[in-house]
């Protein structure tokens, strides 16, 4: 699966605050099988800084991180991660 393909799972954590943003994401990834892709909708700030970094530290591949609206970097972002 390439970085532009449809994700296997989707998780919206925009209503969560740290550390629950990573906890919810980690639990979702744990339910997946190796090679599957999760797309996460998250807010800028701590979630955007910590969730991708923590996923990479746990051996998963961050495929990309993008603002939903390229003209509004302060709005929600999307993160794609492949389970390692």
Residue, then its C-alpha position, 0 to 999 in steps of 0.5 A: x500500500x502506498x502513502x496515497x492509498x486508502x487507510x485501513x482504519x480511521x481515528x479522530x482524536x481532535x476531542x482528546x488532550x495529551x496524553x490521551x491522544x497517544x493512548x487512543x492512537x496506540x490502542x488503535x494501532x495495537x488492534x491492527x496487523x503489521x502493515x495495515x495503515x491508520x489515518x489519525x485526525x489530530x489537532x496542532x500543538x502537543x498532539x501534532x508534536x507528540x503522536x507522530x514522534x511516539x509512534x515512530x519510537x514504537x517502531x511504526x512508520x509515519x507515512x505523512x502528516x498534513x494540514x486538512x486545509x493547507x491554508x490553515x496550519x492551525x486547524x486539524x491535521x491528518x497523520x498516516x501511519x503504517x504498523x511496524 
